[in-house]
Amino acid sequence: MRVAIGSDHGGLDLKEKLKDILVKLGHDFLDLGTNSRESVDYPDFAALVAGEVVSGRCPRGILVCGTGIGVCIAANKVDGIRAALVHDVTTAKLAAQHNDANVLCLGGRLLAPELAAELVAAWLSTPFEPRHKPRIDKIRKLEKPDG
């Protein structure tokens, strides 16, 4: 699977490590930046990753900022994105299984790379359970209340 990945300066180090993890897990990635420790605005990278996911060019995306909170909020503003901020394997699995999360958000300043690797592996390997589809449909209606 091709995974879009992006970060701000606070998530750069973890993003770089996750690229190697994705390859080890058998996935390809599209790195959408940032590639510097210079201060940048996380919504810009959230928009890039979210755009790749909603376009279908990348079925999943990973975003990293200092806490993961900012990129999660920003990504969830894009219609069709269900971004989840996770901190443990259980929430990573449930984000995929129950919420059909198509973007995983991580805190680069909060997570050890080894744990982040476990979270990515759990999220990518856990299938969505179709019994939760009615709830996902309700989320889609919130994106377009008149449609």
KASULWO-V634630 format. One record per backbone hydrogen bond with DSSP energy under -0.5 kcal/mol. CO is the residue of the C=O (numbers start at 1). NH is the residue of the N-H. E is the energy in kcal/mol with one decimal. If there is no record, write none. Layout:
co=(CO,CO)
nh=(NH,NH)
e=(E,E)
This chain:
co=(1,1,2,3,4,5,6,8,8,9,11,12,13,14,15,16,17,18,19,20,21,22,23,28,29,30,30,33,40,41,41,42,43,44,45,46,47,48,49,50,51,52,52,52,53,60,61,62,63,64,65,66,68,69,70,71,72,74,75,77,78,82,82,84,84,88,89,90,91,92,93,94,94,95,96,97,102,103,104,105,106,106,107,107,112,113,114,115,116,117,118,119,120,121,122,123,125,128,129,130,132,132,133,134,135,136,137,138,139,140,142,144)
nh=(3,28,60,30,62,32,64,11,12,12,15,16,17,18,19,20,21,22,23,24,25,27,26,3,31,5,32,7,42,44,45,46,47,48,49,50,51,52,53,54,55,56,57,58,56,4,104,6,106,8,108,109,72,73,74,75,76,77,78,79,81,102,103,86,105,92,93,94,95,96,97,98,99,101,100,129,61,84,63,86,65,108,110,111,116,117,118,119,120,121,122,123,124,125,126,126,127,130,132,133,135,136,137,138,139,140,141,142,143,144,145,147)
e=(-0.5,-2.0,-0.9,-2.3,-2.7,-3.0,-1.7,-1.1,-0.6,-0.6,-2.8,-2.4,-1.5,-2.4,-1.5,-0.9,-1.6,-2.8,-1.8,-2.3,-2.0,-2.9,-1.6,-2.1,-0.5,-2.7,-0.7,-2.6,-0.6,-1.3,-0.7,-2.2,-2.3,-1.6,-2.4,-2.7,-2.2,-1.7,-1.9,-2.9,-1.6,-0.7,-0.8,-1.8,-0.9,-2.4,-2.7,-2.1,-2.3,-1.5,-3.5,-2.4,-1.4,-2.5,-2.5,-2.7,-2.0,-1.5,-1.8,-0.5,-2.1,-1.0,-1.3,-0.6,-3.0,-1.9,-2.6,-2.6,-2.1,-1.3,-3.1,-2.6,-1.2,-2.7,-0.8,-2.6,-2.0,-2.3,-2.9,-1.7,-1.6,-0.8,-1.2,-1.9,-2.6,-2.3,-1.7,-2.4,-2.5,-2.4,-2.6,-2.6,-2.7,-1.7,-0.8,-0.6,-0.6,-0.7,-2.4,-2.2,-0.9,-1.6,-2.7,-1.5,-1.8,-2.3,-1.8,-1.3,-1.2,-1.2,-0.5,-1.9)
